[in-house]
Amino acid sequence: MIQQANRLPYGLAAYAFSKSSKTVNLLGEQIEGGMIGINSFQISVPESPFGGVKESGHGSKKASKGSMPVS
């Protein structure tokens, strides 16, 4: 399953659901994604930076708070 997911040229986010801690650890280590949600669809909030890998971009985008002027 991991090879099939990683064969895609995109990697902004990945999601997986499992009751097995062994499977969860394996997915977290081997899935090629900028953000990985395990047992949850919520992987980010507007205040935190996000990024992808492969054709989904490299590096991270600034969070909404990161682009505000500092006073």
C-alpha positions in Angstrom: 0.0 0.0 0.0 2.8 2.4 0.8 4.5 1.8 -2.5 1.3 2.5 -4.3 0.7 5.8 -2.5 4.3 6.9 -3.0 4.3 6.2 -6.8 2.3 9.4 -7.4 4.2 12.5 -8.5 2.5 14.6 -5.8 2.9 14.8 -2.1 1.2 17.7 -0.5 -0.7 15.6 2.1 -1.4 12.0 3.0 -4.1 10.5 5.2 -4.3 7.1 6.8 -6.4 5.3 9.3 -5.4 2.3 11.4 -5.9 0.8 14.8 -2.4 -0.8 14.7 0.4 1.2 16.3 2.9 -0.7 14.2 1.1 0.3 11.0 0.8 3.9 12.2 4.6 4.1 12.8 5.4 2.5 9.5 3.1 5.0 7.6 4.6 8.0 9.5 8.1 6.9 8.5 7.6 5.8 4.9 4.8 7.9 3.3 6.2 10.7 1.1 4.0 13.6 2.0 4.5 17.2 3.2 1.8 16.7 5.8 0.5 13.4 7.1 -2.7 12.9 8.9 -3.0 9.6 10.8 -6.4 8.8 12.2 -7.5 12.4 11.6 -8.4 14.7 8.7 -7.2 17.8 10.5 -3.5 18.1 9.8 -3.0 21.9 9.9 -4.4 25.1 11.2 -4.2 28.5 9.4 -1.6 29.8 11.8 0.9 27.0 11.0 3.2 26.7 7.9 2.6 23.9 5.5 4.5 22.4 2.6 4.6 19.6 0.1 7.1 17.4 -1.6 7.6 16.1 -5.2 5.4 18.0 -7.7 3.5 19.6 -4.9 6.3 22.0 -4.2 9.4 22.0 -2.0 9.8 23.9 1.2 6.9 25.4 3.2 4.5 28.3 2.8 4.3 30.9 5.6 1.5 30.8 8.0 -1.1 33.5 8.1 0.6 35.0 11.2 4.0 34.8 9.5 3.1 37.2 6.8 1.7 39.9 9.1 3.9 42.9 9.9 5.5 42.9 13.3 4.9 45.9 15.5 
